[in-house]
């Protein structure tokens, strides 16, 4: 594993945590940051997490 793929995996984990947290906040009824802001965080974190994970896998495969 290279440092680049490690950073990308860390970004994927952080995005995943943000997505799960946003889902819990939205399902609680009244999010602390507001529904719009929490929805935006959710909408950004899901594709970002997928992108970071796929880029990390691609980088790790390229450097084997």
C-alpha angles and dihedrals in degrees: 000000000000126000089251093057090045091055091047091051090049089051090050091052093049091048090050092051090049091050094050091046091050092051091052092047092050092047092050091071102239116046116206093231094041130261096273096050093044090048091052091051089050093047092051099040098055099057091037091054093049092047094049092048094049092046091051092051091047092049092048092050092048092053099048 
